[in-house]
Amino acid sequence: MCSVPPGIPRRSALLVSCLVAPWWVAAAAALPATLAHKVEPRLLHASTAAPLDSVTAWIEFVDKGEQGPGDLARRLALAEASLSPRSRARRERAHVHPLVDYLDLPLEPAYLQALRDRGLRPYGASRWFNRVAVRAPGGVVAALAELPSVGHIRAVDVLRRSSDPASASPEWAAPSRATGVATVDYGLLASPIAQLNLPTVHDSGYTGTGILIGVLDEGFNYFDKHEALRDHVIPTAYQHDFYRGLETAQDTTDPTMVHGTWVLGVIAGRKFGTYVGSAYGADFALGRTEVRSFERQVEMVYWGMGVEWADSLGVDVINCSLGYTTFDPPDTSYTYADMDGHTTIITRAAEIAASKGILVVAAVGNDGDDVWHYLSAPSDADSLIAVGAVDASGAPASFSSYGPSYDGRIKPDLAAAGYQVWTCGTSGATNLYSLRDGTSFASPLIAGAAACLLQARPAWSPHDVIVALRAVAARKSAPDDRVGYGIPNVFRALDTTTVRPPAVTRLTLTASAANPVRFAHGPGRFSLAVPASLCNAAGSIRVRDALGRRVRDLWAGVVSCPALPLTWDGRDDDGRAVPTGLYLVDARVGSERVTLRLVGLR
């Protein structure tokens, strides 16, 4: 069967393509070295070996189309002016400076048009990572390296979903309860809510009112029909299905779109005396970012789009009850070494969200009983709250994934009930509930608690909330790799005095992992701290040997505040492993320069 690339009329091209290889097959095979380096090696090999086979790839652009410093300043001003009132207010409250940076600039329309001129229609896009996702024959994708606007082409990351334990009960009607009590009767969620001492917080008037919580999940069928959720009015502008590109979070013809409803109920439930969640007074935005029809293999495209959408709406808290790990061999994409807080694409997106003033709360995963028993992405990020699961007595649930992160940080951060938690039914009946297990249901308990704290302490940043909850958790003096700092006493967090880290006053480059670096055990890791005076300045980072000779250009672009994480795998610009020795990592930003001395070991 002959294949015709997208954008070429099939009738006119079929006879030719059956006899002669299409132009893009030859173009991909004949890429000169000056262009071939733009294509990820495994993708380049696939595109030349089987150019007609379809691939999914990220097309990364060289810039945002800016024409010099003056044009860049103009674009940044436009980006700041386009912030929604909620997004601006959140960034100001979280002390984000500057309010916008290079990551906030939109993709350059001319670059997108160049792809459309070649018949490509991206199915995903990211302004933060300056790229689009496409599906097309490998030869078509590789030939895009000829475009001067394209900086790099890499395969879309594909990870495995950390699924909930298969332990759901049938759906039951909630028992009737007495009415007229002075305080809130939480009904089926009374025990998980009490375990966090949240009733006292709610009785103090803090139920999440005025806080916008984004729930990114796989679907929210019947959320507007169930008795515990239907009183929440969620406008279509606050619902989005990223797979289908629709302003809705439901499709009742698809029975798999229910996990989000279960999660949402734990936060938003508002049927007093029957089922009341952890932040029942909050507002909500619902994003469908996963498609279960792909089984456990999930492309890392839609979750990042969901986070950027949540940022634009002005979401204050994001709950992520979806966790992602590796594939089993031979399809391994990531390893435990990549669960270091900076490597997987979903973790990097969560870090950027945190830098924009969003508090991300993520389930640590449900792989505690499996061979892969480690935490899942994005819970490995160092700027969010990773949540493990416990039972009603506070003991760790066996399925709850283990920490620490690969670089040794305490994970999970906190714990909440995740064993035998009541969730809203999703059969279409309005008054049914079912028991479920999973860190998926511990995470929304903590996300709701965080929303209540943000309402009570509007001057707190996400970091302040994290510090406060850790400080009042049961194992704060002896955190471990099962429950982290433990179950927080949320009411006591209201009395916590937070300490804000000092502002960055000068350009600083420091090692964020061991130095000397044993490259056989992992890459060298550094962090470039950038003062406000240098935000959005041009910069570059280069590795030199002890004689001053260039070894590797690590990065070049426009820096953002307050920090830029970096890694070096111990290879030079040609991909060759460097020998043991002393190396100098030079960072130049604007007119300033700093150097880090690094010892590399083989």
N, C-alpha and C positions, 0 to 999 in steps of 0.2 A: 504494500500500500504506500503510495506517495504521500509525503507530508508537505504542507504549504505553510509558511510562516504567517503569523498574525499580520493583518494589514494588506496582504497581497490577495487580490481576487482569485478565488479557487479555480473558476472556469478558465481564466486566461493563463494561470500558472501551472495547472495540472499537467498538461502535455509536456511542457518544458521540464518541470521538476521530475517527471518520470524518466527522462532521458539524460538530463544534465543536473549535477548537484547545484542547489540554489546558491546565489552569490554569497549568502551569509555563512554557508558551510566553508567555502574557500577562505572567506575573510577571517573566520575564527581559527582555521588551521594555519593561516599565514601570518598571524599576528607577530610583528617584530618584538624583540626582547624589550624594547623601550615601551611597548604597550602591554605585552603579556604579563609584566609584573603587576599590572592593575588587577588581574584576575586571580582569585584564590587558587592555589595549585590544584586542589582536588576538583574544583569546578572547571578549571581549564582543561584538566585531563579528561573529565567527563564530556566536555563540549567538543573536544577534538576526536575522542574515541567514538562517540555516538551523538553527533551534532543534531540529529533529528529528535532525540529523546527530550521530553519536557523536563525542565528544572525549575526550582523556585529560588530566587536570588534577590539579595539586597543590592540595589544600585546606589552607591554612595557618591555624593557630589563633592566637588573640590571646595566650594564655598557657597554662600547664599546670594551670589550675584552682585555683591557690593563693588562699587567702582571707586576705591580710594577711601581715606579716612572720613572725608566730608560726607560721602554718600552713606558710609556705615553709620555715622552719627545720626543722619536723617532717618535711616531705617530703624535704628534703636528708639528714636523718639516716637516714630509711628507705632512701634510695637508697644511702647509704654502707654500711648494714648488709646490703644485698642484693648487694653486689659479690661475685663468686666469689673464692675464695682466690687463684687465679692472677691475676685481674685486679687485686686489691688489691696483691699482691706486686709486680706489674709497675709499677704506678703509684708505689708507694713507692720502688722501685729507680730509677725515672726522675725522682724528685723532683717529682712532680706535686703541686701544692698550690693549692687544697684537693684532697683526693682525689676529690671529686665536685663538680660545679657544676650550674647550671641545665640544661645540655644533657643531663645524665644522668637527669633526671626523666622518668618515663613520660608518655605522652599521657593526657590527662584522659578517663576512661571516659564521663563524661556527654556530652562533645563527640562521641565516637564513636557513642554511642547516638542522638544527634540526627540523624546521617547515616543510621543504620540505620532510624530512624523514617520517613525519606524514601525508603526502598527502596534505599539505596546500600550496597554492600559493597566497601570499599577493597581493592585488590590489592597495595598497597604502603604502608609506614608508616615514619616516621623520627622518633625521639625527639630526635635532635640538631637537626633542622630544624623540629620541632614541626608535622608535617603528614602527610597521607595522600594516596595517589594513587587516583583513581577513573576509571572509564570509564563514560560515560553520555551521553545526549543533551545538546547544548550548553545547551538551555533549562533542563534540570534543574540542571546545574552552576552556571550563572549565578545561578539563583534562590537558591542557597545563601548568597549575599551577605546575604540577609535574616536569617540566623542571627547573633546577637550574638557567638557563640563563634568565628566565622570572621573572620579578619583580612585575608586576601588569597587570591585564586584565580588561579593562573597555569598556563599550559600546561606539560606535562611536557617536559623537555629531550630532544631526539632528536639523536644524533650519529652520525658515520660511524666504523666500526671500521677501524683501521689494520691491514690483513691481512698475514699472513706472505707472503713471496715464494713464488711457485709453483715450488718447486725440489726437492720431496721425491723421494728415491730409492725404489725398491721396498724391501720389507722383507727383511732378510737375517739369517741366523743369525750370531752372533758367532764369530770364529775361536777355536779352542782355544788356551789359554795355559798356560804352565808354572805349577805350584803350588809352595808351600813357600818363597816369597820372604819376606824378613824384614819388609819394609814392604808397604803396601797396593799391590796391582796394580789400577789403575783401569780397565784394559781399554780399551774404546772411548772413554772420556772422559779418557784419560791426558793428552792434549795440552791441552785446555781447563783442566783442573785444574792442571797444571804451570805454565801461563801465569800463574796467579795466585799461584804458590808456596804453594799450599794443602797439598800433601803434607807439608811440614814442620810445618804447623799441626796436621794430623791426627796425625802421628807424635808430637806433643807431648801428645796426649791430648784434643784439642779437636775433636770431630766434630759439635757441636751438641747433645750430650746434655743433656736437661733443658730445652731451648728449644722452644717451640711455634711452628711456622711455619704461617700460614694461606695457602693458595693459593686465590685467587679467579679462576675461569676458566669455560670454557663446558661442562665435563663431564669425567669421569674414568673412562670405560669401561675395564674390564678391569684397573684398577690392582691389584685384589686377586688377579689370576690371573697376571700377568706375573712371570717369575722374578726380575727385579730389584726388584720392589716388594711382592710378596706377603708378605714377612716383616714388613712394617710392619702392625701391627694398629691400625686406625683405627676407633674405636667409632662407632656410628650418631649419638651425640650430637655428634660432631665432623664430621659430614657433613650438608650441607643443600643442597637444590635450591630456590632461591628462586622460580623460575618455577612449579614445580609444588607448592611447599609441602610437600615430603617430606624425611624424614631419610635421604637417600641422595644420592650424587653420581654415580650411574650410571643409564643406561637403554640397555642393549645393543640395544634395538630401534630406537634413534635413532643412526644412524651418524655424526652430526655431533658427538656428545659425546666428543671425543677429545683436543682441544687441551690440556686440563688434564693428561691422562696424559702427554703429551709433556713438558710443563713440569715436572711432579712428578718424573719420572725424573731430570732433570738435577740436582735437589737431593737426592732421596731414594734414588736407585739404590743397591742394596746386594747386588750379585752379584759377589763378589770374584773378580778375575781376568777378569771379563767387562765389568762396567758398574757403576761406583761414582760417586756424585754428590758434590756439594760439601758437604752436611751430612747424611751418611748415618746419623748417630746421633740426629738430632732427632726430635721428635714432630710430627704434622701434623693440620691441620684443613682440610677440603676444602669449598669453597662454589661451587656452580654459579650464576653471576650473569649469564650471557648466553645468549641463544637464537639460534642461527644461522639459524633459519627466517625471521627477519626480515631476511634478507640482510645488507647492511652497515649498515642503519639500526637503531640500538639505542636503546631508551628508557633514560634515566638514572635508573632506579628500583632495580633489583636490586643493583647494585654497592654503593650506599650502604647498603642493608640488610645486605649481606654484611660490610661493614666494621664496622657496629654489632654484628652477631652475633659477629664475631671479637673485638671489644673485650670483650664479655660473657664469652667463654670464657677470656680471659686470654692471647690470642695475643701473642707477643713481636715477631714479624716477619711482615709481609704481603708476599707476592709478587704483583704485578699485571703479568702479561704481556699484558694487553689494553689497548690505547691507543685513544683516541677523538679525532677531529678534526672538521672541518666537513663539511657537505654541499657539493656543487657547486651553483652557482646553478641554478634560482631558490630552492632550499630551504635556503640558507645560514642556519645558526643561530648559529654562532660564527665569528670571524675570528681571524687571527694576533694581533690586538691583545688578544684575550681570553685568550691563552696567557701570562698575566702572574702566575700563581701564586695568584690569588685569585678568579677569575671563574666558571669552569665549576663545575657542581655537584659533579662527581666530584673535582675538585681541592680544593674546599672540604671535602669529606668526608675526603680524605686529610690535609689540614691538621689537622682536628679529631682524627683518629686519632693523629697525631703528638703533639698536645697531651695525649693520654691515655697517652703513653709507648710507643706502638707505632712500630717502625721500618718504614716503608713503602718497598719497593723496586719501581720501576716501569720497564718497557721504554719507551724514548724514542720508539719508533714505527718503521715500515718504509716511510716515504714519501720517503726521500732521492732516489729516482729520479723522483718525480712532480712535477707542477706545484706542488701543496702539498707542500713538502719540509720543513716545520717539525716541531717536536716535537709530541707528542700529549698530551692530558690523561689521567691526572693527573701526568705527569712534569714539568709546569711548576711544581709546588708547590715552595716554597723550603725545606721541612722534610723532604724525602725524598731518596732516591738515585735519580736517573734514569740508566739504563744504556744506552749505545750498543753497537753490535756491531763487532767487528774480525775479521780472518781469523787464521790460524795464525801469520802473520808479524807480527801486530800492526797491520796497515794497516786503516784504516776500511773497513767494508763499504759498498758504494755505496748500498745500500738503507736504511742506517741514517739516521734523520731528523736534521735539523740543529737546533742551537740558534742563538742563545741564546733565553732566554725573552723575551717582548716587552719587559719592563722591563729587559733588559740583563744578567741574571744568567747565569753560565756554565751551560750545559746542552748535552749530558748532563753528569752529575757524574763518572761513571766509565765504563769500557768493559771488556768481556769477550768471549770468543769467541761469535760468533753466525752464523758462516758454516760450513756443512757440519758441523753438530754432530749427533752420533748421539743418537737419541731412542728410547724404548721403542715397540715395535710395538703397534698397536691393532686388529689384525685378529682377535684372539682367540687366536692362537697364543702360547704362553708364552715362547718363546725367540727372537723376531725383533726386529730393530732397523732403523731407517731414518735416513738423513741428511736434515737440514732446515736451512733458513736462517731467520734472523729475530732481532730483538732480544728476541723472546719467550724465547729460549734463552740469551741473555746475562744477562738479568735474574735467573733462578734461580741462576746461578753466583754472582753477587754477594750475593743473598739468603742463600744457604748460607754464604758466607764471613762475612757479618755475624752469622749465628747462632753460628758457631764463636767469633767474638770476644766475643759476649755470654756464652757459656759460660766463656771464659777470663778475662773481666774483668766479673764480675757486678755491680760497682759502677758500670759505665759506663751512661750514658743513651744513647738513640738518637742524640742530637746528638754525643756523644763518639765513637760508632762512625763517624759520617759524617766528622767532623774527622780521625780517625785514618786512615781509608782514603784520604782526599784527600792527607794528608801523606806517604803512602808510594807515591803513584801516579807513573807514569813521566813525566807532563807537568805535575807540580805547579808548576813554575816558569813554564810557558808553556801554560796551558790553552787549548783552542780550542773551536770550535762543532761538531766532529765526534766527538771522544772525551772532551771535557771535560778533567779532570785526568789521564785516561789509565788504563792498566791498573795496578791496585794490587798491590803486593807484600804479601800479607796477613800473612805471617810477620813482616815488619818492623813491622807495625801493633801487634803484641803489645808492642813496646818503646816505643810512642808515649805521651808524657805529654800528656793532654788538658787543656784549659783551659776551665773552665765559665764561661759568661757571668755577669756579676754579677747578683745578685738585684735585682728591681725594688723600689725603696724609696719611690717617690713617684709620684703620678699624672702622666703625661707624654703630651702629644699632639705628634707630630712628622710631618712630611711624609715619605712613603716613596717619592716620585717627585719629578720636577722641580717647583720653585716659583720663579718664576711657572709657572702651568699654562696651556697652550694647549689649550682645550677641543676645538678642531677635531681635535686629535691624540689625544685620550683624556681620561678623567676625572682629577680630582685624587685623590690617594691619600694616606691618613694611617694612622697606627697609634697606638692608645691603649694605653700601657703601664699596667698596673693592679697596684698593690702587693697583697700578700697580705691586708693589713688591709681592703681594699675589695672583695675577691672576694665575689660574690653580692649586692652592693649594687645598689640601683636607680640607673639612670643615664639620661642623655639627651645627644644631640649635635645642635646647631643651628647653622645658618649665618646670620650677620647681615651687613648691609652696613656701610660705613664710618660711617653715621649711627646704627647700632645697631638698625635695623629688621630684623624677622625676614624671612629669605629662604626658608629651607628647613629643615624638621625632618628630619634625616638618620636618626636612630635613637633608640629608647627601649626600655628593657628592663632585664634583670638582667645585669650584666657578669660575664665569666669571666676567669680569670687564664691566662697572664700578659699577653696582648695581644689587642686587638680590631682587626682590619683594617677600614678604611672607604673608601668612594669617594664622590665627588660629581661628577655629570656636567655641572655648570654650569647647572642649571635650578632654577627656584623651585618652590614647592609646587603651582603650577598648570601646571607643565610648560613654562613659557616660558624661553627662553635669557636668561641675565643678561648685562648689558653688561660690557665691560672695566672693571676697578676693583679696589679693595681689599676683601677680605671677611674676616670674623672667624669662625673655627670654634670654637664654645664646647662644651666637654665638662664635664658635671656628673655626678659619681659620689658618692653619699652627700652629705657636707657639703663636698666639695672641688670646685674648679673650675679648669680650665686653658683657655687660649685660644691658638689658632694663627692667625697673620696669613698670609693667602693672597692672592696676586695672580692674578686670572683674566684671560686674554687672549682676544680674539676675532679 
